[in-house]
Amino acid sequence: MRDHSEQLEFMEIDLSEEPETTSIRIPDRSSIENQSRQPHKSQGAVLSSEKRFVEEARRLAEVTGEETSPVPFMSYWPTYGVMDDAQLKWYLYWRTEVRQERYPDVDLSYLFVHIYELINGIGWLHPEDGYHQLKRLWLNYRERLPQLHVYMQEWMVDYVLVHDLHTLLREVMQISDGYLPAPLMDKELEQVLQENVAEVTLDMLKWYFDYDITLNAFYRDGGKEWMERYVPKVMALMDSYLKRTQQRGLLPELGPKAEQTVKRTLFHKAVYDESVYGRFVTFTHVPLILEREFVERLTRIYRCTENKLRELRGFRGRLRGKTLEPELASVIERYLERAFAMEQAEAVTAPVIQIDTAKLASLQKDSEYVRKALSIEDNTHSESDDAESDLEENADGNERHVMDELLFQEQQNKSLSISDHTAQPSVSSDRWNEVLIWDESAEAHVPEEWREFAERLDTRHIRAIHALLGEHPDGDLMRLAEETGTMPALLLDEMNDIAMETIGDLLVDGDRIVADYMDIFEHVKR
């Protein structure tokens, strides 16, 4: 009997190798971009999608659009080529509105198309104009279209670099909530610390602290405003003090080998024709974040400042960690105590002085009338000498009253802000136009920081110094304060503020010039 059964055969499968079908990659936007960038033929020439976009953008650059209804538009790689007629019509109308600084709601893809035009040099004559158009788009749509922010903070940086608009980098950083690419932040901070430390901001510095300052309770519960106000002032103070005591400010010694070269790809993920401005931009920077001593010193200065402000504000708890050198900590604490006391004094409600402009005008008119009347020759008057005397007395009284009110208003307008020590004296009277001058015999020996101190003093500060050097300092200082519409304590605090930023120490202790500095003022001309 024949066996009809079939023999089973087994095949060996090597499970150590994964079949190709197990690896299926989901395409991201970059892959779609690459597919879109494949060359296309146009009029016998091979053009990339970017070049085709730029050619069409130039053709449509001056085209305006009539009002029409919005049409939805969404594309991973938005260009004119993927728009239908209705979408293109709406886009041209929307762009016309935007160019007239009206910003109706729009889909993100339309917005990208206009941004691509601008970064490819289309729609403006001067780079500054293109920058401001991009900035207005960013500011007007970033809340309605939050996805825009991520792209614009990078593309705006590229635009500034390509067109050498480096002075605008700080504005881009402010719009970006304190963000700049790390190499450019290094360049900005280095430049500020070299040229004018007073311009440093907390947004610049926070990237260099060795912990996230935004996470602590004091910063979140109102301390941010205080830190933004005082940390830059303290950094300027420390830079000045260190230069005076250690011949080197906050910026570490940087040799040529410390510089690194960065090659940055331009307008990444945008429809950008590389033949317009090139594919890369190259620049050098010093990676300050790698300078450990620099980072540690900035962090300790910040920690010391915050702890003192916590104390002054009555906030419980202190930051822990490595502390600042006692000498530097003492300078910071003394400065903050003075500044805080000054703010408290200024916060006291002062009487509001309101000048009746109608009455003032009437007084001026009366004074002018009296002045003219008095100028008429005696033989044209029939009034008696007593009447003339009354007119003269009235005229003098009116003029004095008008002048007093004007001077008082002028004094009230003086700024007592500790953040602006460079303002010129606002009092125009020649008798108050004073300067601090040293005797010629001693002038050559006056240290540079004292010269800077003298240059930054306002007229009222000069007069306060002369008062302190006089025989009756208390009375003279009180009279000066009354004349200038302030208080003696505020005058002395202003002078100490300037001294801390220039000579690195307090000038006045209590209500007298510090004894160690009296020899400097022995050579001041009275």
ZADRENVEX-862392 format. One record per residue: residue in one letter; y, x, z negated of N, C-alpha, C in turn. Coordinates in steps of 0.1 Angstrom, whole numbers, plus 5000, padded with zeros to 4 digits. Layout:
# residues N
AYXZYXZYXZ/...
This chain:
# residues 526
M498850095000500050005000501250095000/R502150065009503350145011504450115000/D504950224995506050204984507350194991/H507950074990509250044997510450074988/S510250124976511350154967512150274972/E513450274970514350384975514650474963/Q514650604966514950704955516450714954/L516850704942518350724939518750864939/E519850894945520351034946521751044938/F521851144930523051154922523951264927/M525251244926526151344931526951404919/E527051534919527751604908529251594910/I529951554900531451554900532051644890/D532951734894533551824885534751764879/L534651724866535751654859536851754855/S536651884857537751974853538951964862/E538751914874539851904884540251764885/E541551734884542051604884542251564899/P541851444902542051394916543551384919/E543851404931545251394935545951264932/T545051154932545651024930546151004916/T545751094907546151074893547651114891/S548251184900549651234898550551164908/I551151054903552150974911553450984905/R554451054911555751074906556650964910/I557450904900558450804903559650874908/P560150844920561350914925562550884917/D563350984914564650964907565750974918/R566950964912568150954922568251084930/S567851204924567951324931567051324944/S565851264943564951264955565551174965/I566151064961566750974971567951044977/E568651124969569851194975569351294986/N568251364982567751464992567251405005/Q566651285004566251215016567451175024/S568551135017569751085024570451205030/R570151325026570851445031570151505043/Q569151435048568451495060569451485071/P569451585080570351595091570151475101/H571251435107571351325117572051375129/K571751325140572451365152573551265155/S574651325159575851245162576551315173/Q576651245185577351295197576851435200/G575551455199574951585203574951685192/A575651665181575651765170574851715159/V574351805151573551765139574451765127/L574651645121575451625109574751585097/S575051645086574451595073575051465069/S574451395060575051265055576451285049/E576651405042577951425036579051445047/K578651525058579651545068579951415076/R578951335078579151205084580051115076/F579851125062580751045053582151095054/V582351225054583751275055584451245068/E583651245079584251215092584751065092/E583850985087584250835087585350815077/A585350885065586450865055587750905061/R587851015069589051045076589550945086/R588550885092588950775102589450655095/L588950625083589350505075590450535065/A590950655065591850695054593150615053/E593650575064594950495064594750345066/V593450305067593250165069593450085057/T594149975058594349885046593549755048/G593349685038592549565038593249435034/E592949325040593549205037592649145025/E593349055018592648995006591448915010/T590348935003589048875006588348854994/S587248784994586348754982585548874979/P585248904966584449014963582948994968/V582349104971580949104976580149204968/P579049174962578349264954577849384962/F577749504956577349624963576749724953/M575449754955574749854946573949944955/S574150074953573450174961573350304952/Y572150364953572050494946572850604953/W573050584966573850684974574850614982/P575950564976576850474983577750544993/T577650495005578550545016578950425024/Y579750445034580150335043578950285051/G578050385054576850355063575950255057/V575950235043574950135037575750005034/M576949995038577749875036577549785048/D577449645045577549555057579049525059/D579349445069580749425073581549355061/A580949265054581649195043581949295032/Q581049385029581249475018582349575022/L582349625035583349715039584749645039/K584749525042586049455042586549435028/W585649405019586049395004586549534999/Y585749645003586149774998587549815002/L587849795015589149825020590249755013/Y590049625010591049545003591149604989/W590049624982590049674968590749814968/R590549904977591150034978592650024980/T593049924988594449904990595149864977/E594449774969595049734956595149854947/V594149934946594050054937595250154941/R595450174954596550264958597850214954/Q597950084951599250024946599150014931/E598150084925597950084910597749954904/R596949874911596349744906594849764906/Y594149734896592749764894591849644891/P591549564902590649454900589249494896/D588449404891587049434888586349474901/V585349564899584649614911583349664907/D582349664916581049724913581149874913/L580349944905580350094904580250164917/S579350114926579150174939580350184948/Y581150074948582450084955583350194949/L583350194936584250294929583850434933/F582550464933582050594937582550634951/V582450544960582850574974584350624974/H585250554967586650604967586750734960/I585950754949585950894942585550994952/Y584450964960583951064970585051104980/E585851004984586951034993587951134987/L588251104975589251194968588751334966/I587551354962587051484959586851564972/N586651494983586551564996587951585003/G589051554995590351585000590951485009/I590451355008590951245016591751145008/G592951115012593651015005594851074997/W595151204998596251264991596751384999/L598051414997598551535004598651654995/H598851634982598951744972597851734962/P597151844958596051834948596451764935/E597751774931598151704919598051554920/D598351504933598351364935596851314935/G595951394941594551354940594051354926/Y594451454918594051454904594551324896/H595751284898596351164891595651044896/Q595251034909594550914914593150904907/L592451024906591151024900591350984885/K592351044878592551014864592750864862/R593650804870593850664868592650574870/L591850614880590550544882589650554870/W589550674864588750694852589250614840/L590550624838591150554826591050404828/N591250354840591250204842589850144843/Y588850224845587550164847586450214837/R586750304829585750364821585250264810/E586050174805585550074796584749964803/R585149924815584449824822583149874828/L583150004831581950064838581650194830/P580950184818580750304810579950414817/Q579150374827578350484834579250584841/L580550544844581450624851581750754843/H581850744830582350844822581550974823/V580250964824579351074824579651164837/Y579851094848580051164861581551224861/M582551144857583851184859584251304850/Q583651314838584051424830583651554836/E582651554845582151674852582951694865/W583051584872583751594885585251634884/M585851584873587251614871587451764868/V586551814860586551964858586352044871/D585451994879585252064892586552054901/Y587151944901588451924908589552014903/V589652024890590652114885590352264888/L589152304888588752444891589052474906/V588652384914588752404929590152424933/H591052344927592452344931593352424921/D592752504913593552594904594552514895/L594152404890594952324882594552344867/H594452464863593852504850594652444838/T595952424840596752374829596452224826/L595652164835595252024832593852014826/L593252124824591952114817591952054803/R593052084796593152034783593351874783/E593951824793594151684794592751624798/V592051684806590651634809589851634797/M589951734788589251744776589651624767/Q590951594766591351484758590751354762/I590851334776590251204781588751194779/S588151314778586651324777586251314762/D587151284753586951274739586551414733/G587251514738587051654733585951734740/Y585451674751584351754758584851834769/L584351964770584452044782583152124783/P582752164795581552244796581752374787/A580652414780580852524770581552644775/P581252694787581952814791583452794793/L583852674797585352644799585952624785/M585252564775585752554762586052694756/D585152784759585352924754586652984760/K586852954773588053014779589352944773/E589252814771590452744765590752794751/L589752804743589952844729590452994728/E589853074737590353214737591753224741/Q592153144751593553154755594553104745/V594152994738595052934727595153034716/L594053094712594153184700594853314704/Q594953344717595753464721597253434722/E597553314727598953284731599653204721/N599053094715599753014706598752934698/V598452984686597352924678597752784673/A599052764672599552634668599052514677/E598652554690598252444699596752414698/V596052484689594652454688594452314682/T593352254686593052114681591652114675/L591452014667590151994660589051974670/D589351904681588451884692587952014698/M588752114699588352244704587452314694/L587852304681587252384671585852334667/K585652194667584452134662583152184668/W583252234681582052284688581652424682/Y582552484674582252624670581852624655/F581952514648581452504634579852504634/D579252554624577852564624577152434618/Y577852324618577252194614578152084620/D577651964621578351854627579251794617/I580551814619581551774609581651614609/T581251554620581451404621580551324613/L579551394607578451324600578751304585/N579751384579580051364565580851244562/A580751204550581351074545582851084546/F583451194542584951204541585551194555/Y584851254565585351244579585351104584/R584251034581584050894586584950794579/D585250824566586050724558587550754557/G588050794568589550814569589950964569/G589051054566589351194565589651254579/K589151194590589351244603590751264606/E591551164603593051174606593651294599/W593251314586593751424578593351554584/M592051564588591551694593592251724607/E592451624615593051644628594551694626/R595151654615596551694612596651824606/Y595751864597595951984589595052104593/V593852074599593052194603593752284613/P594452234623595152324633596252394626/K596952334616598052404609597452514600/V596252484594595652594585595152704594/M594552674606594152784615595252874619/A596452814622597652894626598052974614/L598052914602598352994590597453114588/M596153084589595153194587595353304598/D595553264610595753364621596953454617/S598053394613599253474610599053564598/Y598353504588598053584575597153704578/L596153674586595153784589595853894597/K596653854607597353954615598254044606/R598853984595599754064587598954154577/T597854104572597054174562595954264568/Q595354224579594254294585594454344599/Q595754314604596054354618595254294629/R594554184625593754114635593653964631/G593953874641593953734638592553674638/L592453544641591153484641590253524652/L590853554663589953594675589353734673/P588053734675587353864672587753974683/E587454094680587654204690586654184702/L587154174714586354144725586454254735/G585354314738585254424748584954364762/P585154444772584854394786583454354788/K582554414780581154384782580754254776/A581654194768581354064762581453954773/E582153974784582353874794581053844801/Q580953714804579753674813580353594825/T579653604836580053534848579253404850/V579953304853579353164854579453124869/K578453074875578453014888578152864886/R579152784889579152644886579052564900/T577952474901577852394913578852284913/L579552274924580652174925580152034928/F580751934921580551794924579051754925/H578351804915576851774915576651624915/K575651574923575251434925576351344931/A577351404937578351334945578151354960/V578651264968578551284982579751374986/Y579451504986580451604988580051704999/D580951725008580651815019581051955015/E580052045014580252175009581152265018/S581252225030582152305039583652285035/V583952185027585352155023585852265013/Y585252285002585652374992584552474988/G583452474994582352564990581352494981/R580252554979579252504970579352534956/F579952654953580052694939581452734936/V581752744923583052804918582552904907/T583153024907582753134898583853164889/F583553184876584653234867583953314856/T584653384848584153464837584653404824/H583853424813584253374800583553464790/V584053454777583353524766582753414758/P581453424756580653324748580953334733/L582053274729582553284715581553224706/I580753124710579753064701578753164697/L578553274704577553374700578153484691/E579453474688580053564679579853514665/R578853554658578453494645579553504634/E580253624633581253644623582453544626/F582753524639583853434643583453294639/V582253244642581753114639581753084624/E581253184616581153164602582553164596/R583553244600584853234595585553104598/L585453054610586052924613585452814604/T584052824603583452714595583852724580/R584052844575584452854561585852804559/I586752834568588152794568588152644568/Y587352584577587252434578586752374565/R585752434559585152374547586152384536/C586852494534587852514524588952414525/T589352394538590452294540589952154537/E588752114541588251984538588151964523/N587552054516587352044502588752024494/K589752094499591052084492591651944495/L591451904508591951764511591251654504/R589951674502589151584494589751574479/E590051694474590651694460591951624460/L592851654470594151594470594151444472/R593151404480592951254483592151184472/G591651254462590851194452589451144456/F588951224466587651184472586551264464/R585551184460584451254452583551334461/G583051444455582051524462582851644470/R582051754471582651864478581551924488/L581951984499581052044508580452174502/R579252194504578552314499578352414510/G578052534506577852644516578552764513/K578552864521579152994519580652964518/T581353024508582753004506583553114512/L584853074514585853164520586253274510/E586753384514587253494505588253434496/P588253464483589253404474590653414478/E591053534484592453554488592853454498/L591953434508592253334519592253194514/A591253164506591153024500592452994492/S592953094485594153064477595353034486/V595453104497596553084506596452934512/I595252894516595052764521595452654511/E594952674499595052574489596552554485/R597252674484598652664480599452594492/Y599152624504599852564515599552414515/L598352364513597952224514598652154502/E598752214491599352144479600852124482/R601552224488602952204492603052094503/A602252104513602352004524602051864519/F601051854511600751724506601851664497/A602451754488603551704480604751664488/M604951734499606051704508605851564515/E604651544519604251414525604451294515/Q604051324503604151224493605651194490/A606551294490607951274488608551194499/E608151224512608651164523608251014524/A607050984518606550854518607350754509/V608150814499608850724491609950654499/T609950524497610850434505612250474503/A612950504513614450534512615250414516/P616450404511617250284515617550294530/V617450174537617650174551619150154553/I619750244561621150244564621250174578/Q622050064579622250004591623750004594/I624150054606625550064609625849944618/D626949874614627449754622628149814634/T627549814646628149874657629449804662/A629449674660630649594663631849634654/K631549644641632549694632633049834635/L632049914638632350054642633350064654/A632949984664633849984676635249934673/S635249834664636549774660637449884653/L636749954644637450064637637950174646/Q637150204656637550304666638750254674/K638750124677639850074685641150074676/D640950034663642150034654642650174653/S641850274652642250414650643050454662/E642550424674643150464686644550394687/Y644650274683645850194684646950264675/V646450294663647350354653647850494658/R646850574664647250704669648350694679/K648150594688649150584699650550534693/A650450454683651650404677652450514670/L651650604664652350714657652950814666/S652450824679652950914688654250874695/I654650754693655950704699657150764691/E658150804698659250874692659950774682/D660550844672661150774661662150674666/N662950704676664050624680663550494687/T662250474690661750354696661250264685/H661250304673660750224662661850164654/S661650044649662649984640662049974626/E660850014625660150004611660750114602/S660650084590661150184580660150294578/D660650394570659750514567658550464559/D658750364551657650314543656550254552/A656950184562656050124571655250234579/E656050334583655350444591654350514582/S654650524569653750594560652450504558/D652650374558651450284557650650304569/L651250304581650450324593649650454593/E650350564589649650694589648450684579/E648650624567647650614557646450534563/N646750424569645650344575644950414586/A645650484594645050564605644050664599/D644550744590643750844584642450784577/G642650674570641550614564640550564574/N640950494584640050444595639250554601/E639950664605639350774611638350844602/R638650854589637750914580636450834579/H636750704578635650604577634650614589/V635250614601634450624613633650754613/M634350864610633650994610632551004600/D632850954588631850954578630550874582/E630750764588629550684593628850754604/L629550814613628950884624628151004619/L628751084610628051204604626851164596/F626951054589625851004581624650964590/Q624950894601623950854610623250974616/E624151074619623551194625622651264616/Q623051274603622151334593620851264591/Q620951124592619751054590618751074602/N619251104613618351124625617751264625/K618051354616617451484616615951464613/S615151544619613651544617613351634606/L612551584596612051664584610551694585/S610051664597608551684599608151824598/I607151854590606651994588605952044601/S605651954611604952004622605852054633/D607152044631608052084642609152174636/H608852304635609852394629610752454639/T610552434652611252504662612452414667/A612652294661613752214666615152284663/Q616052264672617352324670618152234661/P619152294654619952214644620652104652/S620651984646621251864653622651844648/V623151924638624551904633625451984642/S626451924648627251984658628552054652/S628752024639629952084633629952234633/D631052304638631052444639630952514625/R631352444615631352514602629852524597/W628952444603627552454599626752534608/N627352594618626552664628626352804623/E625352824614625152954608623753014612/V623753144611622453214614622253314603/L620953364602620653464592620753594599/I621653684594621953814600621853914589/W621154024593621054144584622154244587/D622454324577623454434579622954524589/E623854584597623454674608622654794603/S622954834591622354954586620854934582/A620554804579619154774575618354694586/E619054654596618454564606617154634612/A617254764615616154834622614854834613/H615054814600613954824590613354694587/V613954584592613454444589612154424597/P611054394590609754374597609754264607/E608854264617608954174628608654034623/E607754014613607453874609608653814602/W609553894596610753844590611753804601/R611753874612612653834623612253704628/E610853684630610353554635610753444625/F610553474612610953374602612353334603/A613253424605614753394606615053314619/E614353344630614553274642614153124641/R613253094633612652964632613452874622/L614352934614615052854604616052764611/D616252644605617252554609618552584601/T619652524605620952554599620852524584/R620252414580620252374566619352464558/H618352534565617552634557618352754555/I619152794564620052914562620952894551/R621552774550622452734539621752734526/A620452684526619752684514619452824509/I619152914518618953054514620153114507/H621353084514622653134508622853074494/A622452944493622652884480621752944469/L620552984473619653044463620053184460/L620753254469621253384466622653384459/G623253264457624553254451624453254436/E625653234430625753244415625353104409/H625452994416625052864411624052794420/P622852854421621852804431621552654429/D621352604417620952464415622052374420/G623252394416624352304420624552314435/D624552434440624852454455623752384463/L622452394459621352344466621452184465/M621852134454621951984453623051934462/R624152004462625251954471624851964486/L624152074489623652084503622651974507/A621751934498620851834500621551694502/E622551674494623351554496624051544509/E624651664513625351664526624451644538/T623251684537622351674548621351564547/G621551474537620751354536619251384533/T618951484524617551504520617551534506/M616451604501616251644487616051794486/P616451854475616251994474614752034475/A613851964470612451994471611951994485/L612451904493612051894507612552014515/L613852054512614352174519613552294516/L613152314503612352434499610952424505/D610452304506609052294512609052334527/E610152284534610252314548610352474550/M611152534541611252684542609952754539/N609152694530607852754526606852734538/D606952624544606152594556606352704567/I607552734570607952834580607452964576/A607652994563607253124557605753144558/M604953044555603553054556603053084570/E603753024580603353044594603853174600/T604753244593605353364599604953484590/I605453484578605153604569603853584562/G603253464562601953444556601953424541/D603053394535603153374521604353274518/L604353224506605453134502606753214500/L607853164503609153224501609753184488/V609553064484610153004472609052964463/D609153014450608252974440609052894429/G608652774427609452684418610752654426/D611852704421613152684428613952814430/R613152924431613853054433613053134443/I613753224450613053314460612153404452/V610853424458609853504451610453644449/A610253694437610853824433610553934443/D609253934448608854044457609654054470/Y610353944474611053934486612553944485/M612953954472614453964470615054084477/D614354194478614854314484615154294499/I614454204506614654164520616054104521/F616354014512617653934513618854014507/E618654124501619754214497620554254509/H619954264521620654314533621154194542/V621054074537621553954545623053944543/K623753934554625153914554625553774548/R626353774538626753644532627853574540/
